[in-house]
Amino acid sequence: MNGHWLKSSTLWRSVALLGVIGLIGAVLLMWRAPIAPIERPSGFTTAQLQRGARVVEAGDCAVCHTRPGGHYLAGGLPLVTPFGTLFSTNITPDAQTGIGQWSLPAFERAMRQGIARDGHFLYPAFPYVHYRRMSDADIADAYAYLMSGPAVQAPPEQNRMNFPMNIRPLVAFWNLLFLHGEPMQPDTQRSEAWNRGRYLVDGPGHCAGCHSPLNLIGAEKSAHYLQGGSVDGWQAPSLVGMGQRANPWSREQLLGYLRAEVVDGHGTPAGPMRPVSLSLARLPVSDAAAISEYLLSLEGPQAVTETMPNTATLDAATQTSGALLFASACAGCHGPAAPMRQIDGRPPLERTSALHAASSRNFLKTVLEGLPATPGSPGPVMPAFAASLDHAQLAALAAYLRHQARPDQPWTDLSSTLEALRQDSQ
């Protein structure tokens, strides 16, 4: 019996030792040392600042780090996630509330590992998973540009994350599972433009962050790369097989769309894609052209074969109601004789991507929210109809226009999608 007790005691001591070792390992995994603060650097060259401005624009930094009506890059924009609401941080060179005391190594660590200067973990809503693929030169140039801008004092907003994601150190385990990849190397079998496009898409542009589906803990499903996702209640469409669809994209169409233009056959960017396209429009046209070349090289699961449509009928009441609503609310800009059709070349609605999509969500979101003007930027403007069209009217209008675009595939999700969108806006 004494021997049995000794064996049990030894076993429990071994288990306890393993537990202590595991606990120490977990603590080490969740802890990162701070990097010493510095005085705000200066003396960057004009060429480096110009390159840095291009990198920051390609990375869509202002899209998340500038709230409506706020100072450029001073943060405060709410980012709604399935795990709670985050507020973007101040990345101006303010010493107290921004990154003015960050050294280049501290900035590089944040960009590649998602760890702030003081050692706390950044949430993966900051796309360091993609930024880690950027070149050392681009990260250094972005740092120079950010440090050269005006310092804005803007204390951070308090995040409202749900348990357990409000415990920041747990991000360490997320990183262990999903933080992979190194700076990208060119594919020597591809053109320079193709490689530039892939770099912009997978690196600073972090396109998969919106255009790939996410798993239950917010990581991209790599097996479904760029095959569609969701962001802010919008559907981010699949970016594979874009040239193979029933309504295919040409390189010229995609180039114009990426630069926030009105494109015949597809329309113009709306929702979260609108500010991204406006950023791309400020870059050299060669960058958008490179993205177009790369994306159109991504083949879908199979090519689309056009067949004669099996046209469904639209009931007379919906046809009449939809036609009247279009004539009263839409035809002034979208009708065949509308002056706006000549001014900015907008296509007939039945030829736009939103009306050819499998789901009605993006079309309904566009009608509900409109397309607001962007100060200082050209482009179409559309009023919001959330307050002027009720549920039945929106459904009738959507069914009417969908019938014109795809009579063989009526939307079956109109009522449920409208109900969900109305609830989300409350």
C-alpha positions in Angstrom: 0.0 0.0 0.0 2.9 2.4 0.8 4.4 1.8 -2.6 1.0 2.6 -4.2 0.9 5.8 -2.3 4.4 6.7 -3.4 3.5 6.1 -7.0 0.3 8.2 -6.7 2.3 11.0 -5.0 4.9 11.0 -7.7 2.2 11.1 -10.4 0.5 14.1 -8.8 3.8 15.9 -8.4 4.5 15.3 -12.1 1.0 16.6 -13.1 1.5 19.6 -10.8 4.9 20.3 -12.4 3.5 20.1 -15.8 0.7 22.5 -14.8 3.2 25.0 -13.5 5.3 24.7 -16.6 2.2 25.2 -18.7 1.2 28.2 -16.7 4.6 29.7 -17.0 4.5 29.1 -20.8 1.1 30.7 -21.1 2.3 33.7 -19.1 5.4 34.0 -21.3 3.2 33.7 -24.4 0.9 36.4 -23.3 3.6 38.9 -22.2 5.7 41.1 -24.4 8.2 43.6 -23.2 7.7 47.3 -23.9 10.0 49.1 -26.3 11.6 52.2 -24.9 10.0 55.5 -25.9 11.9 58.0 -28.1 11.7 61.6 -29.1 9.6 62.1 -32.2 12.0 61.6 -35.2 12.4 64.0 -38.0 14.7 64.6 -41.0 13.0 62.3 -43.5 13.6 63.0 -47.1 10.9 64.3 -49.5 11.2 61.1 -51.6 10.6 58.9 -48.5 7.6 60.9 -47.4 6.1 60.6 -50.9 6.6 56.9 -50.9 5.2 56.7 -47.4 2.0 58.6 -48.4 1.5 56.0 -51.2 1.9 53.1 -48.7 -0.5 54.6 -46.2 -3.1 55.2 -48.9 -2.7 51.7 -50.2 -3.2 50.4 -46.7 -6.4 52.3 -46.3 -5.2 53.6 -43.0 -7.4 56.7 -43.1 -10.5 54.6 -43.8 -10.4 53.1 -40.3 -8.3 55.7 -38.4 -10.3 58.7 -39.3 -13.9 59.1 -37.9 -16.4 61.2 -39.7 -15.8 64.8 -38.8 -12.6 63.9 -37.0 -9.0 64.8 -37.6 -7.0 62.8 -40.1 -5.7 59.6 -38.6 -6.7 60.6 -35.1 -8.8 57.5 -34.6 -12.2 57.2 -32.8 -14.0 55.3 -35.6 -16.2 52.5 -34.1 -15.6 49.1 -35.7 -18.4 46.7 -35.0 -17.3 43.1 -34.8 -19.1 39.9 -33.8 -17.1 40.1 -30.5 -18.1 43.7 -29.6 -17.2 47.2 -30.7 -13.6 48.5 -31.1 -12.6 52.1 -31.6 -9.7 52.8 -33.9 -6.6 54.4 -32.3 -4.8 57.7 -32.9 -1.9 57.1 -35.2 -0.8 60.7 -35.5 2.6 61.5 -33.9 1.2 62.9 -30.7 3.4 61.9 -27.8 0.7 61.2 -25.2 -2.2 59.8 -27.2 -0.7 58.8 -30.6 2.5 57.1 -31.8 4.9 60.0 -31.4 7.1 58.1 -29.0 7.3 55.0 -31.1 10.6 54.0 -32.6 10.7 52.2 -36.0 11.3 48.8 -34.3 8.2 49.4 -32.2 6.2 50.3 -35.3 7.5 47.3 -37.2 6.5 45.0 -34.3 3.0 46.4 -34.3 2.8 45.9 -38.1 4.2 42.4 -38.1 3.1 41.0 -34.7 0.2 43.1 -33.6 2.0 44.3 -30.4 1.9 47.9 -29.3 5.0 49.8 -28.1 4.0 49.3 -24.4 3.7 45.5 -25.0 -0.1 45.1 -25.1 -1.7 43.0 -27.8 -3.6 44.7 -30.6 -6.9 43.1 -31.7 -6.8 41.4 -35.1 -9.2 44.0 -36.5 -5.9 45.8 -37.1 -4.8 43.7 -40.1 -1.3 42.9 -39.0 -1.8 39.4 -40.4 -1.6 41.1 -43.8 0.8 43.9 -43.0 3.4 41.4 -41.9 3.7 40.5 -45.6 4.8 44.0 -46.5 8.4 44.8 -47.3 10.8 46.4 -44.8 11.1 49.4 -47.0 7.3 50.0 -47.3 6.9 49.8 -43.5 9.8 52.2 -43.0 8.3 54.7 -45.5 4.9 54.5 -43.9 6.5 55.2 -40.5 8.3 58.2 -41.9 5.0 59.6 -43.4 3.0 59.1 -40.2 5.8 60.7 -38.1 5.9 63.7 -40.4 2.2 64.6 -40.0 0.6 67.0 -37.5 0.2 65.6 -34.0 -3.4 65.5 -32.8 -4.2 65.0 -29.1 -7.1 62.4 -29.2 -7.4 60.1 -26.2 -8.6 56.6 -27.1 -12.2 55.6 -26.8 -13.0 52.8 -24.5 -13.6 49.5 -26.4 -16.8 47.6 -25.7 -15.7 44.0 -26.2 -17.7 41.0 -25.0 -16.2 38.4 -22.6 -13.8 36.7 -23.0 -12.4 38.9 -25.9 -12.2 41.8 -23.5 -9.2 40.0 -22.1 -6.5 41.2 -24.4 -3.8 38.6 -23.6 -6.0 35.9 -25.1 -5.1 37.4 -28.5 -1.7 35.7 -28.0 -3.4 32.3 -28.5 -5.2 33.7 -31.6 -1.8 34.7 -33.0 -0.3 31.3 -32.2 -3.0 29.8 -34.4 -3.3 32.3 -37.2 -0.4 34.7 -37.4 1.7 33.2 -40.2 3.4 34.3 -43.3 6.5 36.4 -44.1 7.2 39.3 -46.5 6.1 38.3 -49.9 8.5 37.2 -52.6 7.8 37.8 -56.3 6.7 35.0 -58.6 9.3 35.0 -61.3 6.9 33.3 -63.7 4.5 36.3 -63.6 4.7 39.8 -64.8 5.8 42.8 -62.7 2.3 44.2 -62.7 0.8 40.8 -61.5 3.3 40.7 -58.7 2.6 44.3 -57.7 -1.2 43.5 -57.8 -0.8 40.4 -55.6 1.4 42.4 -53.1 -1.2 45.2 -52.9 -4.1 42.8 -52.5 -2.5 40.4 -49.9 -0.2 43.0 -48.2 -1.2 46.6 -47.5 -4.6 46.4 -49.1 -5.6 43.4 -46.9 -8.5 42.6 -49.3 -9.1 39.2 -47.8 -10.0 40.8 -44.5 -13.4 41.6 -46.0 -13.6 39.4 -49.1 -13.0 36.1 -47.4 -15.3 34.3 -44.9 -14.3 34.2 -41.3 -14.3 31.4 -38.8 -16.0 31.5 -35.3 -13.1 33.4 -33.8 -12.6 35.9 -36.5 -9.8 34.4 -38.6 -10.0 34.2 -42.4 -10.7 30.8 -43.8 -7.7 30.4 -46.0 -9.3 27.6 -48.0 -11.9 30.1 -49.2 -9.4 32.9 -50.1 -11.2 35.9 -51.6 -14.4 33.9 -52.0 -16.7 36.5 -50.4 -17.3 37.7 -46.8 -19.3 40.4 -45.0 -18.5 43.7 -43.4 -20.8 46.3 -41.7 -23.9 44.5 -42.9 -22.8 44.5 -46.5 -21.8 41.4 -48.6 -18.2 41.7 -49.8 -18.5 39.7 -53.1 -16.2 37.0 -54.2 -13.1 38.3 -56.1 -12.4 35.0 -57.8 -13.6 34.1 -61.3 -14.6 37.7 -62.0 -14.0 37.3 -65.7 -16.1 34.1 -65.8 -19.5 35.2 -64.6 -22.7 35.7 -66.4 -22.0 39.5 -66.0 -18.2 39.3 -66.4 -15.7 42.0 -65.6 -13.2 43.3 -68.1 -9.9 44.8 -67.0 -11.0 48.3 -68.0 -14.2 47.9 -66.0 -12.5 46.7 -62.9 -9.8 49.4 -63.2 -12.5 52.1 -63.3 -14.5 50.5 -60.4 -11.4 50.3 -58.2 -10.9 54.0 -58.8 -14.4 55.0 -57.8 -15.7 55.6 -61.3 -19.1 54.8 -62.6 -18.6 51.7 -64.7 -21.0 50.6 -67.5 -22.2 47.1 -66.7 -21.5 47.2 -63.0 -22.2 50.6 -61.4 -20.0 52.3 -58.8 -18.6 51.3 -55.4 -20.9 51.8 -52.4 -20.8 51.0 -48.7 -17.4 50.1 -47.2 -15.9 49.8 -50.6 -16.5 53.4 -51.4 -13.7 54.9 -49.3 -11.4 52.2 -50.3 -11.9 53.0 -54.0 -11.5 56.7 -53.3 -8.1 55.9 -51.7 -7.1 53.8 -54.7 -8.1 56.7 -57.0 -5.4 58.8 -55.3 -2.7 56.3 -56.1 -0.9 56.0 -59.5 -3.3 54.4 -62.0 -0.7 51.6 -62.4 -1.5 50.3 -58.9 -5.2 49.8 -59.7 -4.3 48.3 -63.0 -2.0 45.9 -61.3 -4.7 44.9 -58.8 -7.1 44.3 -61.8 -4.5 42.1 -63.5 -4.0 40.0 -60.4 -7.7 39.6 -59.5 -8.7 38.7 -63.0 -6.1 36.0 -63.0 -7.9 34.2 -60.2 -10.2 31.6 -61.7 -13.4 30.5 -60.0 -14.5 26.9 -59.3 -15.8 26.6 -62.9 -16.6 28.8 -65.9 -20.1 30.1 -66.3 -22.1 28.7 -69.2 -24.9 30.9 -70.4 -28.2 29.3 -71.1 -31.5 30.6 -72.2 -33.3 32.0 -69.2 -36.3 30.2 -67.7 -38.2 33.5 -67.2 -40.3 33.7 -64.1 -43.4 35.8 -64.0 -43.8 38.8 -61.8 -47.3 39.2 -60.3 -49.2 42.2 -61.7 -49.5 44.0 -58.4 -45.7 43.9 -57.8 -45.1 44.9 -61.4 -47.4 47.9 -61.2 -46.1 49.0 -57.8 -42.5 48.5 -58.7 -42.8 50.4 -61.9 -44.5 53.4 -60.3 -41.9 53.5 -57.5 -39.1 53.5 -60.0 -40.7 56.2 -62.0 -41.2 58.4 -59.0 -38.1 57.7 -56.9 -35.4 56.5 -59.3 -36.1 57.5 -62.9 -34.9 61.1 -62.4 -31.3 59.7 -62.3 -31.6 56.1 -63.6 -34.3 56.3 -66.3 -33.4 56.0 -70.0 -33.8 59.8 -70.6 -32.2 61.0 -67.3 -29.6 63.7 -67.7 -27.4 62.0 -65.1 -27.1 59.1 -67.5 -25.3 61.4 -69.8 -23.3 63.4 -67.2 -21.5 60.6 -65.5 -22.3 57.6 -67.7 -24.2 55.6 -65.1 -25.5 52.4 -66.6 -29.1 51.1 -66.5 -29.8 49.6 -63.1 -30.5 46.2 -64.6 -26.9 46.0 -65.6 -25.3 46.7 -62.2 -23.6 44.1 -60.1 -25.9 44.7 -57.1 -28.9 43.6 -59.2 -27.1 40.6 -60.5 -25.9 39.4 -57.1 -27.4 36.2 -55.6 -28.5 38.1 -52.5 -30.6 41.3 -52.4 -28.6 42.6 -49.4 -26.2 45.0 -51.2 -29.0 46.5 -53.4 -31.2 47.0 -50.5 -28.4 48.6 -48.4 -27.7 51.0 -51.2 -31.3 52.1 -51.5 -31.7 52.4 -47.7 -28.4 54.3 -47.1 -27.8 56.0 -50.4 -24.5 57.2 -51.6 -23.4 60.2 -49.7 -21.1 62.9 -51.2 -17.5 62.8 -50.2 -16.2 66.3 -49.7 -13.5 67.2 -52.2 -14.0 64.0 -54.2 -15.9 63.6 -57.5 -18.4 61.0 -57.9 -22.2 60.3 -58.0 -24.5 61.1 -55.1 -27.6 59.2 -54.2 -30.1 60.1 -51.4 -31.1 57.5 -48.8 -34.6 56.1 -49.0 -34.8 54.5 -45.5 -37.2 57.1 -44.3 -39.3 57.5 -47.4 -39.9 53.9 -48.6 -41.6 51.4 -46.3 -41.0 47.6 -46.2 -43.6 46.7 -48.8 -42.4 49.5 -51.2 -38.8 48.5 -51.0 -39.7 44.9 -51.6 -41.8 45.7 -54.6 -39.1 48.0 -56.1 -36.4 45.4 -55.6 -38.5 42.6 -57.1 -39.4 44.7 -60.1 -35.7 45.7 -60.8 -34.4 42.2 -60.2 -37.0 40.9 -62.7 -35.5 43.2 -65.3 -31.9 42.1 -64.5 -32.4 38.3 -63.8 -35.9 37.2 -64.7 -34.8 33.6 -64.3 -33.6 34.1 -60.7 -36.1 36.1 -58.5 -34.8 37.0 -55.1 -36.3 34.9 -52.4 -34.6 36.6 -49.4 -36.3 40.1 -49.8 -38.5 40.0 -46.7 -36.0 38.5 -44.3 -33.2 40.7 -45.5 -35.2 43.8 -45.2 -36.3 42.9 -41.7 -32.7 42.2 -40.7 -31.5 45.5 -42.2 -34.2 47.5 -40.5 -33.4 45.9 -37.1 -29.6 46.5 -37.6 -30.2 50.2 -38.2 -32.2 50.7 -35.0 
